[in-house]
Amino acid sequence: MTILLCLTLLVSAPENTFLPQWMTPQEELRIDEIGKHYVPTAPPEGWVETPAEFEPVRGVFITWIYSQSSYRPIFREIVREVAQVSKCYIISTASDTINIKNYLATNGVPFDSIVFYVWPYNSIWIRDYGPWFVRNQNNTEGMVDFIYNRPRPADDTISRLIGRTWSIPVYNSPITHPGGNYMVDGLGTGFASNLIFSENSSYTQRQVDSLIRLYSGLDKFVVVPRINIEYTGHIDLWTKILNDTLIMVGEYAPGHSNHTLLNQNADSLSRVKNREGINYRIVRIPMPWSTSNAPPTYLNSLFVNNKVLVPTWGLPEDAAALALYQNILPGHQIVGINCAAMSGSGGAIHCITMQIPKSQFIHIKHRYLTDTNDTINPYRIRAQIISSSSLIPESCFIKYQVNSDTTVKILPFIAVTDTPGVFAGYIPAQNIGDTVQYYITVQNSQNMLRNSPNHAPLHSYTFCVKPEVFVAEPSSPYILSSFRIYPSPTNNRVNFIINIDRPGNVKIDIYNPAGQKVKTLIKGYLTNGQHNLQWNFRNEQDQKLSYGTYLYRIITEQETKLGKILYLR
């Protein structure tokens, strides 16, 4: 693939210059320079996945301005903790590199896992301008770079410098999107505040969704309102994705201007299902009371393999926040780092770091089985698997249980010979009334193990064998001579063109996949000839229905016509 990069001559900020997270008055006069030298590129080809922050990492980037003396202990402790479990990559000036090395050595931080890069930069807020690593269809890595929402051209070159140094392709997305307003679950769902729409007003919401899908591989992009008062609008100040089914949301006490809003956002997120069909669980963490436009938060934390680095503020609530993290994530070491010096800056640990996921991965894309009335044929489990190395055939299984039986049955999950990358296995047919729970487990030659659902067996796919649902048909003496349904698939509305050979009553009902009627499109008298009807995927209560497959039934006394309508994004 040809990747177009626009490299311009850039000068780093003077060594003693510290730029805040917000735009300075001088920068506000240069707002037209945002993205001025940024050239979008074609997106990655084929499938792409953005790893979640809680997945294993091989390193963390930080940009360190040594002259900001009050921040030194914060950076020092981040480096100390990161370097114990992964690489730490420090971007700095030549003179700062010398000072930082001396400072770390004096404070007992070893250099075994620390790498320095002397590159131009403008600010420390690498979360907002750093690269987002992605995994590609051809088992390689890439990086997605968004337009930084500040007129800081040197910061905007960091992703390209990393890509060039590491020989990793960089894909320049055409949307403005600071990294602090971006979280993903590693399974194709992303989250942001509605800042993304206001910063990309030249695009429709549908276009933003499409660009996120093309460059970052997110099939679902969940946007919630930004909180009040706080000036950045970033989601990482009040939300944290802890794993692929668990989201932490901040909680203010009653009376705070964000109390109701955060409750509503938490409720909205709890209604979202991940790609594996599992609703996100929500855990709340108290936010220290503040009416500042840069309030302290415990959610601006960083995952580094078996650790979570959590900002503390010298407040009475600190201990309870760390204990909550430890209770929710018992397999992690929770490390509090005093960020009181960053109070009022609008950020903390998450804002000044950018994780680098491991290059080894296994991606499982499986459309889970839904309820069925089939008691004769085995149930095919099928998945597309993309891995950074070859899979070990004898370590690929389907594991399932029926009803309350505690015995786990194991079936082979075998490569489909005529479809590269696709695996299949078959669960034997069951009886009416049975409930089947199953999950997929595979391992590759790099000793990586992956389940689908990711947290199996705690979470498993479930389907039931149900009796077939029959819907009574009303009597009518009139005949349907012909009909046409279009378009299908559709993402908007569907048209029914029906022809009646003589006047009479006609009924058209629409059902969801569970056999429940959601809409009667027409029930009444029609004259002979052609009739055009339209359905906008709303139910009888005029509520918008979710995407999926719907069934229609056109009824007269002489015949019944059945069919499907595909309602897709």
N, C-alpha and C positions, 0 to 999 in steps of 0.2 A: 504494500500500500504506500502511496506517496503521501508524505506528511509535510505540509507547508509550515515552515517556521519563519517568523519575522524577527530577526535578531537586530536590535538597535543598540547604538552606543549609549550606555547608561552609566551614570555616576552615582555611587552610593551616597547615602546621607552622611554628613560629617560625623566623625566618631562620637562627639559629645551630644549629638542631637537625639532626642527621644520623642517619637511621635505617639500620641495616645491612640486608643482604638477609634475614637471619633475623629471627624475631620477638623483640622485646625481652621481658624478664620482665613488663613492664607490659602489653605487647600480648597476651601469653599469657593474661592475666586477662580479655581482651576478645575472645577467639576466637569467641564467639557472635555478634559483630558482623560477621563476614565475610559479605559478600553481603546484609546486612540490608536495605539500601535499594536493592538491585539488582532491577530488574523485567525478567524475560525478555520478549522480543518474538517475534513470528512470524519464521520464517527467511526468507531471500530466496526469491522466487518463481522456479520453473523452474531452469534450469541456473545453476551458480555455480562459479567456479574461484578457488583461492587461488594467486597467483603465488609462484614460488620466490624466495628471497633473492638468488640469483645472476643473476636477470633484471635488465634495465635499471631504474634508479631515477631519480626526479626529486627526491628529497630524503631526508634523515635527521632524525629527531627525537632530541633529547637533553633531559634535565632536569638543570640545573646548579645545585648548591648551592655558592655561592662560598666560604662559610665553611669548607668542607672543603679547606683549603689544600694538603694533600699530593696531592690529586687534580687540582689546577688544570692542571699540565703535561699530564696525560693528556687532559683535556677540550680543552685548547688545541690539541693536535696532532690530535685527532680532527676538530675544527672546521676546522683548517687544511687537512687532506687532503680532507675531504668538500666543503668550499666550492670547491675547485678543479675539481670534476667534477659538482656538483649543488648544490641548495639545502641549507642546514643550518638547521633550525628549533630554536631554543633556548627552552625553557620555564624561567622563573625568576620571582623576585619583582621588584618595581619597583626596590628598592635594589640587588639583585644584578645586574639588567640594566645599571645604570650602572657597577658595578664590573667586570663581565665585559667590557663594551665598552672600558673603559680598559685592562684587562689585555690584551685581544686587540690593541688598537691599539699598545700598548707593545711587543708581541712580533711586530709586523709581519704580523698577520693582517687582510686586507682585509674590508670589510663588504658587498661587492657581492652576495654570495650568501647572506647571513645574515639571518634573520628572527627577531625576538623575540616571544614571547607571554608576557604577565604573567598567569599562571593559578595557582589554588591547587594545591598538591601536597603530598605527604608525604615522598617519597623519590626517589632518582635512578634506580631500577631500572625504567626505562620499558619494557624488553623484556618484563617480566612483566605489566605492566598496560596497555601501549599497545595500539593497534588493529591488527588484521590486515586489510589491504585485500583485497577480493575483486572479481572481475569478474562481472557479472550477465548474464542472458539478453538483456536489452534494451540491451546494449552500453553500460551505465553502470557506475559504481563503487559499491561499498558498503564498509562496514567491519564486521567481526565483533569483538565485545568479549566476552571471557570473564570469569567472576567471578575477581577477584584473590584469591589465597589468603593475604591479610594483612588485618588490620582497619585499613585505611588508606583512609578514605572519600574523601579529596580525590584520591588517585591514581586511584580508581575513576571519577572524573568526566572524566579526560583524554580518553578516546575520544569521549565525548559533546560535549566542548568542541570538539574537532577537527571532528567531524561537523557541528556547528552553524555553526562558522566557515567551513568549506569547502563547506557545503550538500551534504553526502554522507550518505545514510542510514546509521544505525548499527543493527546487528542484535545484540541481547543474547542470547547463548547461555546456556542454563541450567546449563552445567557449569563447575566450577572448573578452571582450566587456565592456569598461568603460562606466558608466552611462551617462557621459557628451556627449557621442556620440550616444544617444538613445532617441528618442521621439516617442510617439504614440498618435493616435487620439481617442482612446477608442472604436473604431469601427472596429478593426482588421487590421489597417494599421500602419506601423512603418516607421521611417526615420532614416538614419544614413549617415555619410560620408563614402567614400571608404576606410577609415582607417580599417573598420571591415574586409575587404578582405586581406589587407596586414598583419594584426595581426593574421589572421587565414589561412595562406597560405597552410596549410596541407589539407584544405577543398576546394572543388570547390564552386563557387558561388551558384550553385543549392543546395549543401549540407548545406551551411550557411542558405539559405532561409528555408530549411526543418527543421533545428534545431530551428530556430526562431519560426517557426510555431508550432512545437511540444511542446516547453517549454512555449512560450509566447502567443500562439494563434493568431499570426498575419498571415492573409491570403495574405497580400500584404506587401512587404518590399522594400521601395524605397531608393536606394542608389545614392547619388550625390557626385561629386568631392569635396574633402577637399579644403579649401582656401589656397592661397599661403602664404609663410613666417611663418604664425602662427604655433607653434610647436606642440600643442596637437592634432590637426586634428579633434577636437570635433565639432559636429554640433550645440551644444548649445551656441556657441559664435557668431553665425550669423543667427540662425533660432529659432523661437518660435511658437509652436502650440497654438493658442489662443482659438480655439474651433474646433469642428469636421468639419468645412468647411472653416476655416480662418487660414492662416499661415503668420506670420511676417518674412520678410527676410531683412537682413541688406543691405545697399547701400553705396558704396564708391563713391566719386566724380571722374569724368573722370581724367585719368592720373594715378590713383592708380592701382597697379598690380592686385588688386582683383575686380576692377570695372566691367570688362567684365565677369569675372567668376561668380560673384554674380548675374549679370543680367541673365546669362544663367541658373544658378540654379533656380532662381525665375521663369523663363519661363518654365523650366522642371516641377517644382512642380505645376504650374498652369494647366498643361495638365493631371495631375493625378486626377482620380475620387475616391472618398471614397466608402466604401462598399454600401452606399445607392445611388450610381450613380450620385453624385453631385461633380462637379469640385471644387477643392480647390481655394478659392479666395486668392489673394496675396496682402499684404500691405507692403510697403517698409518703413524702418526707417533709417535715416542717421547714418553712422558709423563715429565717430571722426577720422580724418585723422591720421594715424599712420603707420610707417613702422617697428614697433617693432614686435618681434616674439611672444609677449604677449600683443596684442592691447586692449585698452578699448572698451567695448561694452555695449549697453543697452538691449541686448537680453538675458543676463544671469540672468534672473529674476525668481521669484517664485510666483506661485499661492497659496494662502491660503484662501480658501472659498471666501469671498467677497472682498478680497484684492489681489493686485499684488505688490510685493516688487521689486522695480526696482533699479539697481545700478546707482548711479551718480558719477561724477568724478571731480567736481569742474570746469567744462568746460562751455563755453558759450552755447553749444548745449544741456545741461542738461534740461533746461526748455522746449524746443521744444519737446524733447523725451518724457517727462512726459505728456505733453499736447496731444501728439499723442496717447499714451496709453489710456488716459482718453477719448479721442474722439472715439476710436475704441471699448473700453470696458466701456460704460457709466454706467453699473450696478455694477462696481467694484470701490473700493477705491484704488487709485494709490498712493503708498507710495515710495518716493525716499529715498534711504539710501546711504550716502556718502561712497564710496568704494575706495577713492583715495589712501588709505594706501595699497590697494591690487594691485595697478598699477604695471604691470610687472610680476604679479604672474601667469597670464594665466587663471584667473578665477575670480568669484565674488559670488553673493548671491546663484545662482543656484548650483555652484560647491561645496558649503559647507553645503548644505541642502539636505534632502531626504524626500519627502512627504509620508504620510500614508493615503491611501484612506479610506473612510468610508466603513464599512463592509456591510452596507445595499446597495442593488443594484437591478436594473432591467435590464436585457439584452434582447433585441429584435433582432432576426435574421430573416430578411424578404427578400425574393427575389422579388424585385419590378416588377410590371407588365409592359410589353412592348406593343408596338402598336399591334392592332388586327384588323381582318376583321369580327369578330363574332358580329352579331347584334341580335342573338337569345338567347344565353345562358348567364346567369349572370356571372360576373367576380369574381372568387374566390380570396380573399385576405387571405393569409396563413402565419403564422409566428411561429417560435419556441421562447418561452419566458421562461427565467430562472430568478428566483427572489429569493432574500434572505428571503422572507416570502411569504405567500399565496397572490394571487391576489384577489382583490375585484371584483366579477363578474359584478356588476352593474356600475363599473367604467372603463370598458374595451369597447372601441368603435372603429369603423372606421368612419372617418369624410371625406366627399367628396363634391365636387362641379363640375358642368358640365358647360363647356364653360364660359361665362362671368357672369353667375348667381351668385350673391353674397350670396345666401341662402346656408348655410352649412347643408347638410343632415347628419343625424347620424344613424349608424347601429350598432347593437350589435356585439361584437367580442367574440365568444363563444369557450370554450374548446372543442377540438375534443375528444370524449369519448374513442376511441380506440387507440389514440396516445398521451400518456402523455406529457405534456409540449407544445403541439401544439394547436394553436387557429386559428379559421377561421371565415370569414364573407363574404357576397356576395353583390357586387354592381350590381344593375339591369342592364340588357343589354341596350345599347344606340344605337343611329343611326349613319349611315355613316357621317363622318365629325365632330363628337363630340370629344371634348377634356375633359378628366376626370382628376381632381386633387384630391388626397386623402392622408391621413396619418392615422397612428394608434396611439391611446393613451390608456395607461393602468396605473393602480395604485395598489400598494400593501398595506398590512395591517400595514406596517411601515410608511404609509403616503408618500411614495415616488411615484412621478409621472414621467412617461417616455413617450416620443413621438418617433415615427419613421416615417420620419426622425427626428433626434434629435432636430432640430431647427424649427419644424413645429409650426405654420402654415406659418412662413416665407419661409421655404422650404417645398415643398410637392412633392410626387411622381406624375408623369404625364404620361398618355398614350393617344393615339389617336385611334379612330375607323376609319380605312381606307378601301377603296375598295380593293378587292383582285387584286394582280398584276399578269397578265398573260404574259408569254414570248413567242413570236412567235417561232415556230419550223420550221426549214428548211426542204425542201423535200429531201428524200433519198429513193432509192428503195431497200435498203439492210436491213437485219434483224439481230438484236442482239439476239443471242441464249441463252447466260447466262453471269452472271457477279458476282463478289465478291469484296467487299470493306473491307479492314482491315488495321491496327487495328482501332477500334473506340469504346471507346474514345482513343485518342492518345495525346502525348505531343511533338511530333516531326514531323512525316510525315505520310502520308496515301497512301496505295497502291490500285490501281484499276486493277483488273484482269478481262478482258473482252474476250469473245469468239464470233467470227463472223462466221456465217455459210457459207458466200460467200463474195468475195471481194466487197468493196464499201466504201462510205463516212460515217464517224461517227463524231458526235460532242458531247463533254462533257463540259458543263458550270458549274461554281460554283458561288453561290450567298450568300450574307450575309443575316441575318434575315430580313432586310428591303426590300428584293427583288432586291437588286442592284447586278449586275454581277461584280465579282471581278477578275475572271480568266476564260479564255477558255483553258482548259487543252489540248484538241486536237480538230482539225477541219480539216478533210482531209481523204485521202484514206487509208484504211487498208486492208491488205490481209486476206484471211480466216484463221482461227485458233485462238490461244490464244495470247493476247497482254497484256504486263505488263506496267502500267503507274504509275508514282509517283508524288505526290504533296507535297510541303514543306511549305504550308501556306503562300506563298508570292503572291502578286497581279501582275497585268500585268506590273507594274512599278518596280517589284522586291522588293517591300516594305513588311516587315514582318507584318502580320496581327495580330490583338489582339485575345486573347483567347475567345472562345464562340462556338456557334452552327452555322454550315454552311450547305447549301443545295446544292446537286448536281443534275444535269439533264442530262441524257444520251439519245440522240435523234437519231432515225432512222425513216424512213417513216412508218414503221409498228407499232412502239410502242415508248413510252417514259417512261423511268425509273426515279423515283424520290427517294430521300433519304436524310438522315442527317449524318453529320460528327461532332462528338464532339471533339473539340480541347481544352484540359484542361491543367492546369499546371502540 
